[in-house]
Amino acid sequence: MSPNEHKVKQIFLLILLVPLLTGCWDSQEIEQRAAILAISIDKAGSGAEEQEEEISHLAGKVPVPEEGMIGVTVQIAVPGRIPLGPQVGGGGGSAEQKSVMVVRVVGHTIEDAMFNIQQEIADEIFLGHLRLIVLSEEVAKDGVQRFNDYLRRNPEIRRTASIVVSKEKASKYMEVSPELERIPSLYLAAMVENLAHVGKFPESFIGQFWSILSSKGQDGYLPYFKIKGEKNIQLNGLAYFQGEKMVGKTKPQEVGVFMAGKGEEKGGYASFVEIPGTEEMALVQADKRKTRIKASLKNGKPHILVKIRYESHIAEKESPNVSIKKEADIRALEKEFDKIARKSMSDLISKTQKAKSDIFGFGEHFRGKFPEYWKQEVRTAEGWQDVYESLSYDVEVTTHISRAGMKSK
């Protein structure tokens, strides 16, 4: 046998042996995994300790954390019942054909709760398809750092998962059945994503939230949701944080103001503006916005200039008898919108200053432009929170109404 033939024979044998040596010896069918789609976290109710001791094999053997216990509710996909095509008929499906299973447990930590969930589920739990984490307002106010360690260490959890704060108990979001989607968690996750597309909220996912929490010149924010009726879910504002703890929430309309201060280009909110010279109102819709933030030191103290330019149009008039045709009428309406937008921005900055919560990220502008000042006077995230409380600022707003609508002859 020639050397070339011998090499060919070795390669051929290697090709035959590789599948045997590196086969799927540790493979696991997807039907044998309990895929968790959503997690909700609440404060545990009374009797949680007794409930934990019933299933914990470490009860009484090791010291427990000092933090209060939490209630964790999860949505687990039922194999074979996840809809892959268009839905026919009403949402939610029949009770016999539920697409998800809801499991509730308590625990001292989120990982402790996951161990308890595993004791109630035959298949191995899997977090690779996690789309949504819902925190109750009570939990968010106590702080989110106790959950971040587990969530950030777990390699299965994607950084693109959504995280929101709920006005009600977070576990209620695991049971709500929207008409437009048979999988409640997927509906809410898609809702968070689509809010950014229509200009109602900045892009918000768990990886971005963690990044902001790690920064020294910005505080975190999350969508704040409310259940309306039995099946509808509403964006009810923005939850803002000081460090790891939620310290307040905005009104729904103030989300658009925040987006302007943050520099989000896409507009999605409208405001009623009084038409000058009349007692009628017009609804002015913001299409786009461009924001410039200038950091400076005035007399050695930090100062921020926020300049916002809106591209808008008149979406609706209160009365068809009022005409807005002349150029002077449009310019007067623009000035009225400027006043409203300027006051709204000033009010929101003032509100967050009282809470020492710089959700706009003004501190990052100072840290980048004045590094020596930051090292000497600010130094830490807590130091910037104190500076932000008394930060001086100016707000300039200009609006250009490009179109006033159409009228048939």
C-alpha positions as CSV (number, residue, x, y, z in Angstrom):
1,M,0.0,0.0,0.0
2,S,1.4,3.4,-1.0
3,P,1.8,6.2,1.6
4,N,-1.0,8.2,-0.1
5,E,-3.4,5.2,0.0
6,H,-2.5,4.7,3.7
7,K,-3.3,8.3,4.5
8,V,-6.6,8.1,2.7
9,K,-7.5,4.9,4.7
10,Q,-6.7,6.7,8.0
11,I,-8.8,9.7,7.1
12,F,-11.7,7.4,6.1
13,L,-11.5,5.5,9.4
14,L,-11.4,8.8,11.3
15,I,-14.5,10.0,9.5
16,L,-16.3,6.8,10.6
17,L,-15.1,7.0,14.2
18,V,-15.8,10.7,14.9
19,P,-19.6,10.2,15.2
20,L,-19.0,7.3,17.6
21,L,-16.5,9.2,19.8
22,T,-18.3,12.5,19.8
23,G,-21.9,11.3,19.6
24,C,-24.9,12.8,21.5
25,W,-24.2,10.8,24.6
26,D,-25.5,13.7,26.8
27,S,-28.3,14.8,24.5
28,Q,-31.7,15.8,25.9
29,E,-34.9,16.0,24.0
30,I,-36.7,19.3,24.1
31,E,-39.8,17.6,25.3
32,Q,-37.9,16.5,28.4
33,R,-37.1,20.0,29.5
34,A,-39.3,22.3,31.5
35,A,-38.8,25.5,29.6
36,I,-39.6,28.5,31.8
37,L,-41.0,31.4,29.7
38,A,-41.6,34.0,32.5
39,I,-40.8,34.5,36.1
40,S,-42.6,36.8,38.6
41,I,-41.2,37.8,42.0
42,D,-43.3,39.0,44.9
43,K,-42.9,39.3,48.7
44,A,-43.9,36.0,50.3
45,G,-47.0,36.0,52.3
46,S,-47.7,34.7,55.8
47,G,-46.8,31.1,56.4
48,A,-44.0,31.1,53.9
49,E,-41.5,29.6,56.3
50,E,-43.7,26.6,57.0
51,Q,-44.3,26.1,53.3
52,E,-40.6,26.2,52.6
53,E,-39.8,23.7,55.3
54,E,-42.2,21.2,53.8
55,I,-40.1,20.8,50.7
56,S,-36.6,22.0,51.8
57,H,-34.1,19.2,52.6
58,L,-31.9,21.7,54.3
59,A,-34.5,23.1,56.8
60,G,-33.0,23.6,60.2
61,K,-29.5,22.5,59.0
62,V,-28.0,25.7,57.7
63,P,-28.5,29.4,58.5
64,V,-31.0,31.2,56.2
65,P,-30.5,34.7,54.7
66,E,-31.7,37.7,56.6
67,E,-33.8,39.1,53.7
68,G,-37.5,38.4,53.7
69,M,-38.7,35.4,51.8
70,I,-40.0,35.8,48.2
71,G,-42.8,34.2,46.3
72,V,-41.8,33.1,42.8
73,T,-44.3,32.1,40.1
74,V,-43.3,30.7,36.8
75,Q,-44.9,30.0,33.4
76,I,-43.7,26.7,32.0
77,A,-44.3,25.8,28.3
78,V,-46.4,22.6,27.9
79,P,-44.6,20.5,25.2
80,G,-46.7,20.1,22.1
81,R,-49.1,22.9,22.9
82,I,-47.1,26.0,21.9
83,P,-48.9,27.4,18.9
84,L,-46.6,27.7,15.8
85,G,-49.1,29.1,13.4
86,P,-51.9,31.7,13.3
87,Q,-54.4,31.5,16.1
88,V,-58.0,30.6,15.2
89,G,-60.7,31.7,17.5
90,G,-60.5,33.5,20.8
91,G,-57.3,33.9,22.9
92,G,-56.3,31.8,25.9
93,G,-57.6,28.5,24.6
94,S,-59.7,26.0,26.5
95,A,-58.8,24.9,30.0
96,E,-57.9,21.4,28.6
97,Q,-55.5,22.9,26.1
98,K,-53.5,25.4,28.2
99,S,-50.2,26.2,26.5
100,V,-48.5,26.9,29.8
101,M,-48.4,25.5,33.3
102,V,-48.2,27.9,36.3
103,V,-46.1,26.9,39.3
104,R,-45.9,28.8,42.6
105,V,-43.2,28.4,45.3
106,V,-41.5,30.4,48.0
107,G,-37.9,30.7,48.8
108,H,-35.2,32.7,50.6
109,T,-33.5,33.5,47.4
110,I,-34.4,33.1,43.7
111,E,-32.1,30.2,43.3
112,D,-33.6,28.6,46.4
113,A,-37.0,29.0,44.8
114,M,-35.7,27.4,41.6
115,F,-34.6,24.4,43.6
116,N,-38.1,24.2,45.1
117,I,-39.7,24.4,41.6
118,Q,-37.5,21.6,40.4
119,Q,-38.8,19.4,43.2
120,E,-42.3,19.9,41.9
121,I,-41.4,19.3,38.2
122,A,-40.4,16.0,36.7
123,D,-38.4,17.4,33.9
124,E,-35.2,19.5,34.3
125,I,-36.0,23.2,34.3
126,F,-34.5,25.2,31.5
127,L,-34.1,29.1,31.4
128,G,-32.8,29.4,27.8
129,H,-36.3,30.5,26.6
130,L,-36.9,33.0,29.4
131,R,-38.5,36.1,27.9
132,L,-39.9,38.0,30.8
133,I,-39.2,38.9,34.5
134,V,-41.9,40.7,36.4
135,L,-41.1,42.4,39.7
136,S,-43.8,43.7,42.0
137,E,-43.5,47.3,43.1
138,E,-42.9,46.1,46.7
139,V,-40.0,44.0,45.7
140,A,-38.5,46.7,43.4
141,K,-38.5,49.2,46.3
142,D,-36.7,46.7,48.5
143,G,-33.9,46.4,45.9
144,V,-33.1,44.2,42.9
145,Q,-29.4,43.4,43.7
146,R,-30.3,40.2,45.6
147,F,-31.7,38.7,42.3
148,N,-29.0,40.1,40.0
149,D,-26.3,37.7,41.2
150,Y,-28.2,34.6,40.2
151,L,-29.6,36.0,37.0
152,R,-26.2,37.3,35.8
153,R,-24.4,34.1,36.6
154,N,-26.8,31.8,34.9
155,P,-25.5,31.2,31.4
156,E,-28.9,30.1,30.1
157,I,-30.5,33.5,30.7
158,R,-30.4,35.8,27.7
159,R,-29.5,39.4,28.1
160,T,-32.4,40.3,25.7
161,A,-35.1,39.1,28.1
162,S,-37.5,41.8,29.3
163,I,-37.8,43.0,32.9
164,V,-40.7,45.1,34.1
165,V,-42.2,46.4,37.4
166,S,-45.9,45.8,38.1
167,K,-48.3,47.8,40.2
168,E,-50.2,44.7,41.3
169,K,-48.8,41.4,42.6
170,A,-46.4,40.2,39.9
171,S,-47.9,36.7,40.0
172,K,-51.1,38.0,38.5
173,Y,-49.2,38.6,35.2
174,M,-48.6,34.8,35.1
175,E,-52.4,34.2,34.9
176,V,-53.7,37.0,32.7
177,S,-54.9,35.8,29.3
178,P,-54.8,38.5,26.6
179,E,-57.1,38.0,23.6
180,L,-54.3,38.5,21.1
181,E,-51.9,35.8,22.3
182,R,-52.4,32.3,23.8
183,I,-49.0,32.6,25.7
184,P,-49.4,35.5,28.2
185,S,-45.7,35.9,28.8
186,L,-44.9,36.1,25.1
187,Y,-47.6,38.8,24.7
188,L,-46.1,41.0,27.4
189,A,-42.5,40.5,26.2
190,A,-43.6,41.4,22.7
191,M,-45.5,44.4,24.1
192,V,-42.3,45.7,25.8
193,E,-40.3,45.3,22.5
194,N,-43.0,46.9,20.4
195,L,-43.2,49.9,22.6
196,A,-39.8,50.9,21.4
197,H,-40.9,50.5,17.7
198,V,-43.8,52.9,18.1
199,G,-41.9,55.4,20.2
200,K,-43.7,54.8,23.5
201,F,-40.7,53.6,25.5
202,P,-36.9,53.3,25.0
203,E,-35.4,49.9,24.3
204,S,-35.5,48.1,27.6
205,F,-34.0,44.7,28.3
206,I,-32.3,43.1,31.2
207,G,-28.8,43.4,29.9
208,Q,-29.2,47.1,29.4
209,F,-30.7,47.5,32.9
210,W,-27.7,45.7,34.4
211,S,-25.3,47.9,32.4
212,I,-27.0,51.1,33.7
213,L,-26.9,49.8,37.3
214,S,-23.1,49.3,37.0
215,S,-22.5,52.9,35.7
216,K,-21.6,55.7,38.0
217,G,-23.4,58.5,36.3
218,Q,-26.9,57.1,35.6
219,D,-29.6,55.4,37.5
220,G,-31.9,52.7,36.2
221,Y,-35.4,52.7,34.9
222,L,-37.9,50.0,33.9
223,P,-41.4,49.9,32.3
224,Y,-44.2,50.2,34.9
225,F,-47.2,48.1,34.1
226,K,-50.8,47.9,35.3
227,I,-53.5,45.3,34.7
228,K,-56.6,46.9,33.3
229,G,-59.7,44.9,33.5
230,E,-59.2,41.1,33.4
231,K,-57.2,40.6,30.3
232,N,-55.6,43.9,29.2
233,I,-52.2,45.2,30.3
234,Q,-51.3,48.9,30.2
235,L,-48.0,50.8,30.3
236,N,-48.7,53.0,33.3
237,G,-45.5,55.0,33.4
238,L,-41.8,54.5,34.1
239,A,-40.3,53.1,37.4
240,Y,-37.1,55.0,38.3
241,F,-34.4,53.8,40.6
242,Q,-31.7,55.2,42.9
243,G,-29.0,52.6,42.8
244,E,-30.7,49.2,43.1
245,K,-33.9,50.4,44.7
246,M,-37.0,51.8,43.0
247,V,-37.7,55.3,44.4
248,G,-40.6,56.5,42.3
249,K,-42.7,56.3,39.1
250,T,-43.8,58.7,36.4
251,K,-47.2,59.3,34.8
252,P,-47.7,57.7,31.4
253,Q,-47.4,61.0,29.5
254,E,-44.0,61.7,31.3
255,V,-42.4,58.7,29.5
256,G,-42.4,60.8,26.3
257,V,-40.7,63.7,28.2
258,F,-38.1,61.3,29.6
259,M,-37.4,60.0,26.1
260,A,-36.8,63.6,24.9
261,G,-34.4,64.2,27.7
262,K,-32.6,60.9,27.0
263,G,-32.2,61.7,23.4
264,E,-34.6,59.1,21.8
265,E,-35.2,60.2,18.2
266,K,-38.5,58.5,17.5
267,G,-41.6,60.3,18.8
268,G,-44.8,58.6,19.8
269,Y,-46.7,60.9,22.2
270,A,-49.0,63.8,21.6
271,S,-50.1,66.8,23.7
272,F,-53.2,69.1,23.7
273,V,-52.2,72.7,22.9
274,E,-54.5,75.7,23.1
275,I,-54.8,77.4,19.8
276,P,-53.7,81.0,20.3
277,G,-56.5,83.5,20.0
278,T,-59.2,80.9,20.7
279,E,-60.5,78.7,23.5
280,E,-60.1,75.6,21.3
281,M,-57.5,72.9,21.6
282,A,-55.4,71.1,19.0
283,L,-53.6,67.7,19.4
284,V,-50.0,68.1,18.4
285,Q,-48.2,64.8,17.6
286,A,-44.4,64.5,18.0
287,D,-42.9,62.6,15.0
288,K,-39.2,63.0,15.7
289,R,-37.0,64.7,18.1
290,K,-33.3,65.6,18.3
291,T,-31.7,66.2,21.7
292,R,-28.4,67.8,22.5
293,I,-27.0,67.7,26.1
294,K,-24.2,70.1,27.0
295,A,-22.4,69.6,30.3
296,S,-20.5,72.6,31.8
297,L,-19.1,74.0,35.0
298,K,-20.5,77.3,36.1
299,N,-18.6,78.8,39.0
300,G,-17.2,75.4,39.7
301,K,-20.6,73.7,39.9
302,P,-22.1,71.3,37.3
303,H,-24.6,72.7,34.9
304,I,-26.7,71.0,32.2
305,L,-28.2,72.5,29.0
306,V,-30.8,70.4,27.4
307,K,-31.8,71.4,23.8
308,I,-34.6,69.6,22.2
309,R,-36.0,70.1,18.7
310,Y,-39.3,68.5,17.8
311,E,-40.7,67.6,14.3
312,S,-44.4,67.5,14.8
313,H,-47.8,67.7,13.0
314,I,-51.3,68.6,14.0
315,A,-53.1,65.3,14.5
316,E,-56.6,66.7,15.4
317,K,-58.5,69.9,16.2
318,E,-61.2,70.1,18.8
319,S,-63.5,72.1,16.6
320,P,-63.8,72.0,12.8
321,N,-64.8,75.7,12.8
322,V,-61.3,76.8,13.9
323,S,-58.9,77.3,11.0
324,I,-55.2,76.9,11.3
325,K,-54.1,77.9,7.8
326,K,-51.9,81.0,8.1
327,E,-48.2,80.7,8.7
328,A,-48.6,83.0,11.7
329,D,-51.1,80.6,13.3
330,I,-48.7,77.6,12.9
331,R,-45.8,79.6,14.4
332,A,-48.0,80.6,17.4
333,L,-49.0,77.0,17.9
334,E,-45.4,76.0,17.8
335,K,-44.5,78.5,20.6
336,E,-47.4,77.2,22.8
337,F,-46.1,73.6,22.3
338,D,-42.6,74.8,23.2
339,K,-43.8,76.2,26.5
340,I,-45.6,73.0,27.4
341,A,-42.7,70.8,26.5
342,R,-40.2,73.0,28.4
343,K,-42.3,73.0,31.6
344,S,-42.8,69.2,31.3
345,M,-39.1,68.6,31.0
346,S,-38.3,70.9,33.9
347,D,-40.9,69.3,36.1
348,L,-39.6,65.8,35.4
349,I,-36.0,66.7,36.1
350,S,-37.0,68.4,39.3
351,K,-39.0,65.3,40.3
352,T,-36.1,62.9,39.8
353,Q,-33.7,65.4,41.5
354,K,-35.8,65.1,44.7
355,A,-35.4,61.3,44.5
356,K,-31.6,61.6,43.6
357,S,-32.3,59.4,40.5
358,D,-30.5,60.5,37.4
359,I,-32.3,58.4,34.8
360,F,-31.2,60.8,32.0
361,G,-27.5,59.9,32.4
362,F,-26.4,63.5,32.9
363,G,-23.6,62.2,35.2
364,E,-22.1,60.2,32.3
365,H,-21.7,63.4,30.3
366,F,-19.8,65.0,33.2
367,R,-17.7,61.9,33.8
368,G,-16.7,61.9,30.2
369,K,-16.1,65.6,29.7
370,F,-14.6,66.6,33.1
371,P,-12.7,63.5,34.4
372,E,-10.6,65.5,36.8
373,Y,-13.6,67.1,38.4
374,W,-15.2,63.7,38.7
375,K,-12.2,62.2,40.3
376,Q,-11.8,65.0,42.8
377,E,-15.4,66.0,43.6
378,V,-17.7,63.1,42.7
379,R,-15.7,59.9,42.7
380,T,-18.7,57.4,43.2
381,A,-22.2,56.8,42.1
382,E,-23.5,57.9,45.5
383,G,-21.4,61.1,45.2
384,W,-23.1,61.9,41.9
385,Q,-26.6,61.3,43.3
386,D,-25.8,64.0,45.9
387,V,-24.6,66.3,43.2
388,Y,-27.6,65.6,41.0
389,E,-30.0,66.7,43.7
390,S,-28.8,70.3,43.4
391,L,-27.7,70.3,39.7
392,S,-28.6,73.5,37.9
393,Y,-30.0,73.2,34.4
394,D,-31.6,75.0,31.4
395,V,-34.1,73.6,29.0
396,E,-34.5,74.9,25.4
397,V,-37.2,73.6,23.2
398,T,-38.0,74.4,19.5
399,T,-40.8,72.9,17.6
400,H,-41.4,72.7,13.8
401,I,-44.9,71.7,12.7
402,S,-44.4,70.4,9.2
403,R,-48.0,69.6,8.3
404,A,-51.4,70.5,9.6
405,G,-53.4,67.8,7.9
406,M,-55.5,67.5,4.8
407,K,-59.0,68.6,3.9
408,S,-61.1,67.4,1.0
409,K,-62.8,69.9,-1.2
